[in-house]
Amino acid sequence: MLGKEDGVWKIVLFAQAPASTIETNLITTFATTKSSVDRVDVEKALNIIHARYQGIVLGGDGEVIDTNIATVEQLAEEKNVDVSELLTTTYATGDHARPSTISVYITSTGKIKDVDFYDYCKCVLPNEWYSTWKTESLKAGAQAVKFVGWYRVYNAKYLGKGYDVKDSTVDQVYKEGTEVASCTNAINAVGGIGMENSNNEIFYPSYRAGTSGTAGTKYGGILYQYGSQYLANQGYTYDNILDYYYSYSTVSPGAITTFSY
């Protein structure tokens, strides 16, 4: 899916079928038209897809090649709580495993850097939102920034390139060491709270600048940054803001929902 921002066309969504769609449409066909060998190959592929969404990279024979799952310590840091508060709690990650790191292409050096996922969010939000904006706008921005990165870890835009995102406006502006307290506090406030569509799948939460003093299109599938500040000034909470843009849209046929991680 392409979108135009400031006169420039950008890739805003590189879709790939979720495992559930493959299971529904492909397995049924293979069960009646293909050989048992073909069916085994499809089932292996599905296992690899499922595992990837859980932060586990499998090889063709089912061996674990790598993992990218946030540790308890990382989750505690993101939520700004003591590790001991999380040790007695078990969260069902399902297809929503929070990444430990995200691979970023650094434009200035042409090199790839694996960045702690929480640090990535802290060094993106101040460069995409005004740090002086209302807290609820910043919290909505924190969710959008977080899930752009989260989605890209599991849904490749740069196939075979070795990185998930670029550090520029092509994806999100990441600048190491640019944390701002108000933005970090907003990220902490929504730490452990996930966002998914009405099909219980994470989605790519597109956002654009929009126009100051207006909310922009409701249920359009795109969040407007100026619009989030406008709505926050009208008393909207961050989840109301996210619902305003993403529910009943191209990214969620029904109301968006939350999950814990």
N, C-alpha and C positions, 0 to 999 in steps of 0.2 A: 504494500500500500504506500503510495506517495502522497506527500503533503507539501504545500507551498508556504514558506514563511519568509517574510521580507524579500519577496521576489525570487527566492531560491528554492528549488525543488529538493526535498529530502526524503529518504526512506524512513517512514515512521513505523512500519510494521512489516516484518518478514515472517509470514505465518507458516507454521507446519502443523500438520494434523496431530491432535492429542492422541495418546494411546487408546483412549476410550473410543474414539472415532474409528481408528484402525481395527480395533477388536470388533466393533459392531458391523462394519462394512466389508472388511477384508477376510477376517476369519471365517465368516459365514460362507463367503464365496469359495475360499480355499477348502472348506470342509466338504464341498460337493463337487468341485471341479479340478482340484489339484491333488498331486500325490502326497503321501505321508511325509516324504522327504521335504517337499516344499512347505508343508504345514509346520514342520519342525523349524525350518529356517525363519519363518514368519514369527513363530513363538519366541525364538532366540532374540530377534530384533525387538519384539515387544518388551522382553525382559530388560534389554539394554536401555530402552526408552524409560521404562518405569524406574529403573535404578538411577538413571541420570537425574530425574526429577527428585530423587531422594538424596542427591549429592554424592552418588557412587558411580564411578566410571568403570564399566565392565568391558572386557575383551570379548571376542567372538565366541570363545568357549566358556564364558561365564566367569572368568577369573577377574578379581578386583585389581584394576590398574591404578586407580587413584580415588581419593575422596575429597570432597569439598563441603564439609558440614561444620557449621559454627560450633565451637566448644561452649561449655557452660560458662567459662570465664568471659568469652566474647559476648555472649548473650547478657550476662550480668553487667558488663560495661555499657552495652547499648541501652539497657533498661535503667542504668545508674542505680543499681542495687548491689548489696553484698552477695557474693557467690553462694553463701550458706542459704540464702532465701530460695535459691533455685535447685539446690541439691535434692530436696525432697519432693520436687514436682516433676512429673513426666508429661511431656507434651507430644501429642500425636502429630508427627510431621507429614505423613502421607506423601503427597506429591508437592509438598510445600517446604522442603528442607531449606532453612535459611543458609545461604552460602557463607563460607568462612572468608573467602577472598574473591576478588574480581580482577580479571586481567585487563589492564588499561594500556592502550597505545599512547605513548607520550609523543605528541607531535613535534616538539622542539628537538628531540634527540633521535626520533625514529626508532626508539626501543620500547619494549614491552615490560611493564612492571606489574607484579602481583601485589595488589593493595588490600589490606584488611578492609572488609566490607563496611564496617562501621566508620572507619577513617575515611573511606571513599564518600560516604554520605555526608560526613561532616565537612568535607572539602569540596562538595558540589553545591549543597543548599545555599550557602552565602553567595555563590556565583550565579545562581539561577533565580533567587528570590531576594528582595530587599530585606536585609536583616532587621530593619526598623519597623517592618510591617507588623500587623496584629498577630498575636500568638496563634490564633486559630488558622490564619492564612499560612503561617509558617509550618504549622502541624500538617495541614493539607499538602503543602509543598514537600514536607519531609516524607510523607507517604508516596507521593508521586515520584520523587527522586529515588527513594529506596526501591520502589518496584520497577522503575525503568531498569535499574541495575540488576535487580533480582531476576527479572524476566530475561534480560539479555544473557545472563549466565547459563540459562537453560534453553534459550531459543536463539540460535546463532544468527547474527546479522552478517558477520564476516567469516563465512565458512572457510575453514582451512588456514586462517591467518594467524591463529594462536592467541588472539585477544578477543575480549567480549565487547569492549567499547573503546571509543577514542575519547581523548580528554578535551575535545572542542565542541562547538555548537552543532557539529554533525550528530553528536549524541547528547552528552551533558558536559558542561564546563567543569573540569576537575583541575584544581590547583593545589598542590601539596602545601600544607601548612597555612591554609587560609581559614581555619575554624573561627567562628564567631559565637560567643556565648549564647546569644538569643536563639540562634539556629540549632546549636547543639542541644540546648534545653528542649526545643521543639522535637528533635529526633528522639531524645530520651523519653519525652512524654508519650510518644506513640511506639516506643520500643516494646517488642513482644506482641504487637497488634498487626496482624496481616490483613491484606485486602484481596478479595477474590470476586469473580463475577457470579452471576446467579447459577452458573453451571459448576460452581465450586472449583474453578480453575483460576490461577493467577493470569493476569492480562497485562498488556503493554499500556500504561497510563499516559497517553500523549498529553502534552501541554504546550501552550503557546503564550505569547505575551499578552494578546488581547488589547483592549482600549481602557485607559483610565476612566473611572467613573461609571462603568457599565459592567454587568455580570457576564454578558456574552450568551451564547446559545445554551439553553437548558437541554439536558439529555442528548447532547451532541457527540459524546464520546471523547471530547477534548476539553481539558481544563485550561482556563485562561488565568494567567498569573495575576494580572490586574483585577480580573473578575473575582479571584479568591479574596483579595483585599477588600474589594467592594462588598462582597457578601459578608465577610467578617465584620465590617463596619455596620452591617444591617443586623448583626446579632447571630449570624450562622455559626455553628460549631464546625470544627474541621470535618467531621463525618457527614454533616449536612452539606458542606461544600463539595465533598467528593461525590456524594449521592447526586447532587445537582447536575454534575457534568457527566458522570460515568454510567449511572443507572439508565435502564431502558434505552440503550444506545447500541452502536455497532460493537462495543466491547462487552456488553452485558445485556442480554434480552430482558432480564428482570432487574430487580434491585440488587446492587452490589452488597456483599456481606463481609464479615470479618472472621478471622480465625486467630487462635493463639499460637505462639511459637516460642 
